[in-house]
Amino acid sequence: MRDLRLGTVGRIASGIDAGRFVEVLDDFESSGGFLILTYDNADRSGDAYDSWVESIIDVDLYFDEAGWEVLWLDS
């Protein structure tokens, strides 16, 4: 499994939405799964979109399907 960081914004370096920013949140308490949020800017401003998946494995599969390589901003 790839390096997935919860609650950390990263820049999508390749794949669909390259140049946008992504954040994965554990939303188990509210929805029973994970939210994948994408933003125009690193400060979470501009157009934002979200997707929901059931498990962290599904998050990894979502990244695979989108062809995402992410550069996490905290590294």
Buried (B, 14 or more C-beta within 10 A) or exposed (E): EEEBBEEBBBBBEEBEBEEBBBBBBEBEEEEEBBBBBBBBEEEEEEEBEEBEBEEBEBBBEBBEEBEBBBEBEEE
